[in-house]
Structures are given as structure tokens and as C-alpha cells.
């Protein structure tokens, strides 16, 4: 088949066509001007779509914020004991109930008889409400803790109006009760301090919706200094052994008795048998039945999905529903985990951070009884293939009405990356921006700046520490410093919603908040947990794009109550109390 000869135009014809195009452009401009002048609605629409969104930019403010004296310590002394790879978590919590999130960091730990330096387990920094923090560890009664700390979760488990803390460790986990800003160890009398096992991420949630927060504790593996195994890459030099060399420990579930104590309901509630080696857990409601479900990321074992039966018991459905394994049918090295609705389907997607040479897992619920693997279709899989992801979370980074994905990367130790092309020990974190359909683009080159810094990230949390409406990032490095990244969006439109439960638990954990703008719905669940060993703020934060008004705000409380509000102006932080039809606007003063 031969191709047709291109049509030739005379130069005079070209000039005529150019003149016609110019005339049409002039008429179009004049028409737009007339529309803008005569029709206010059309004017607003035109101005909206002619606007240019603010460029995303994050800056390192760790030094200015007063956090430079913190450093995580994994206790290493040359023997390469297995837990040293894990790092620890971080969190945004409001320990003194002043409306400003404070920062809680886990310092790691040492090895008795081997680690000579002093390692502080917990570090608490009080928000000074001016962009800076002051260490308040001793003032808050947290200076006495001496254990190998790993993860944190914070919630009001006793419904007394303040934020308590649960610390996971290699040894006994610790429940810290908040008494007017001062913490006391109540582990023993609460019934949570009797086990010695390696725990990781934990989550407070109201499993049976009785108004009291229950506790799920992820456990990892059976390990002790005496039982540390010898592994080598060259049969000469000891390295950290891979997780498959150690036996996993099933996670635990504790029912809140409503009197300050908990009972171990792991078996009763259906959480046993389970493979163990859990590193991340997130609450979701995958089937939209109003009952909290849990998704669990496991390291080298199948991931788990616990469906709530509506009676305080759970059924594990991960394999049956298609989110337990990777695209090749094998279990992956799951670390951090998060879940949220990232497209117009109304169904949640689960994101799981995995090892290098494994794509980040992306599973979207179909609404028909199974999850679809969207690791590749989301455009995240290929870009994340060489990275090793620990902490990760969903948030609206650019306030454009859809959830984006942040992942914190870093390998386990330098020798593990030797002779692996494209894989390094220190790695860039990654920000994936959502186009609104659940398809993501790597924004690192566009955003640049701190995202290009190579680190060994473990804990990752998100929160608005300066209360300016956009969401900031908190990161910890294994055997390294903390990082606070300020989000610097200048022109912004947002709504932030804080809930206070009455019939439901005080923190309103499990409440679903739905905001609608111009037919588009955004969903948030008030919750703890997610990411890796860390705690993000519990405020429901919504980016509104170019919208200056929320059409509707609906709250579905765990108790079954529902509130709906209409026409709420943007750029506000509001408080809603269960059972009230009033909105209280919160001041930064």
C-alpha cells in the first residue's frame, strides 16, 4: 500500500488561514469577556479553570522547630542482631488537649551488657503554637521508661477526655494513662502487661461499637539475643538474617472491659490462627456495612483482611478476596499499610509497602466480593519496584480533593544492596499524586527539594502541626535523626473536621466523614494506626481544590447516629459533638 501525497498549499492560502484563525481567537476572547461581565456563574467557572494551582513544595524545618537533639538508636554494637534493622515509629498526638498536635518519637533501645551509651525510649515535644516545639518528656512523666521501643498508638481508651499512649517493644508493651498531661504506667493493672513478645504496630478501634476502644497488637517473630542466628552472604561475614529464618508470632486482640482493664479475646474474636510477622495494621470498612474491618501487612507471610462479623468476632478473608498475595501469587515483605477511597468508585483501596524488587501493593475493592490488584494499573508499581518501603500514608498533599500517597523508603543494611543495580541503602522518599481516578504520578521531580534527600526512613506520619490547613510530614530514620517537613502551599482551600463522641467512644474512632463538593464525594474514617509503627493526627482533613464552599458534610457515627450539614465555608477547622446539630469553629489563638 502506498501513502497519499501530502496536499500542497500556496503561501497566499496559508496567510488567509492564519488571518481567519487570528480573527476567531479575537472573537473568542471578546465573547469570554462578555460572558464574564454578564453571567457571574460563568465568570466564576472561567476564572476557576484559568487559575493555576499552587506548586507543591515541602521544606525541612526540623532545626527551626527545635527537634535536632533527637536521634534514634538501634543499639548496634557490631554483632548485627536481627531487630536492629527495624527502626521505630513517630506520631502526631495532642497530649495536653490544647488543640495543637505535639510530636511523640520512639528512640529505640540498647542491649544490656553490650550497648554502653544511654538510649532514651520516648521523646515528647510540646507544640509551642508558633512553629516550634519544646521537649516535654520529663514534664509529662515519660522519662522513666527503659525498654527497646518500636511503635506507638495514642487514643482515649478510658473515655476521660485525654490521649493515652500504648508503646510496643521487644519486651513488655506499656500502656500509659494520661492524667491531665502526665502519664502513668498502668500496664499491669490494665491486663496488658503480662506478655513478653516482639510487638510492632498497634491500633485502637471499637470492634463491637460498645463505646469503648479495643486494642489490636501486631506481633512479629520469636527472637532473643541468645537465639540470634548467624547468616552470611559470603560465608565469612555475619549479616542480618532474613525474616523467614525466624518463626512468626500471632497478633493479639484485647477487648476493653470499660473499667480500665482489657481481656485477651484473641481466640474468641477469631484472630487465631494467624501466620504472624505483622508490621502494619489499618482500619477500614471495605464492604461498607458500618462495622470496622482490619487489614494487616505481614513480612514474608500472606497479608490478612479481617472482616467484622458485627458481633465482636472476625473472619479472615484475605486470600478469598484476593489481597493476601502479590501479582505472582507469592507473599511479599509487607511493612507499612494504609487504606482509603482514591477514586469515584466509592470503594476503598489498600496500599502495602514492600521490599525492593517488589511493587507496592495496591488492592481496590470491586464492590462484588473481591479485590483487584492495581499495583501496575495505578502506575505506582513500576516506579516503586526498586525501593524498599516502610512508612506510607494517604493524604491530600496538594489539597485538590483527592488522596495522594507518600512512601518513606530505605533499605535494611548496606551490604544487602551490594551488586544490585539501581538499589541503594539510603533512598529517596516518594510522593505519588492522584489524578482523581486512582492513577498516580511520581511527583518527586516536580516537587524536588527534600523529596530528593536519600534517607533510611522507617516511621512516617502526617498532620497539620502549624494549623495552616495543609498537611505536614514527620519521618524517623533507623539509627538516625527525625525529619519534619512543612507543606508550603500558599493558596489553599480546605476543611478540617474534629469529632467528639458522646454515645460513641470519646475519640469518635470509626466515624465516617463524607464531604461533597460539586457532586464529588470525599471520604475519611477517624482512626489510629496505619503506616509503620506510627500515629498520624486523627482530624479529618479535606482539600477543596478551587471550591470555596462545601455543599454537604455528613457524619456517620459508630453509634449509628448521623449528622448532615449544608453549605459550609472553606478554610475552617470545626468541632462537631455527637448528638449536636451545631458546628463550633475552632480558633488558632
Secondary structure, 3 states (H helix, E strand, C coil): CCCCCCCCCCHHHHHHHHHHHHHHHHHHHHHHHHHHHHCHHHHHHHHHHHCCCCCCCEEECHHHHCCCCCCCECCCCCCCCHHHHCCCCEEEECCCCCCCCEEEEECECCCCCCCCCCCCCEEEEEECCCCCEEECCCCCCCCCCCCCEEEEEEECCCCCCCCEEEEEECCCCEEEEEECCEEEECHHHHCCCCCCCCEEEEEEECCCCCCCCEEEEEECECCCHHHCCCEECCCCCEECCCHHHCCECCCEEEEECCCCCEEECCCCCCCCCCCCCEEEEEEECCCCCCCCEEEEEEECCCCEEEEECCCCCEEECHHHHCCCCCCCCCCCECCCEEEECCCCCCCCEEEECCCCCCCCEEEEECCCCCEEECCCCCCCCCCCCCCCEEEEEEECCCCCCCCEEEEEECCCCHHHHCCCCCCCCCEECEEEEECCCCCEEECHHHHCHHHHCEECEEEEEEECCCCCCCCEEEEEECCCCEEEEEECCCCCCEEEEEEECCCCCCCCCCCEEEEEECCEEEEEECCCCCECCCECCCCEEEECCCCCEEEEEEEECCCCCEEEEEEEECCEEEEEECCCCCCEECCCC
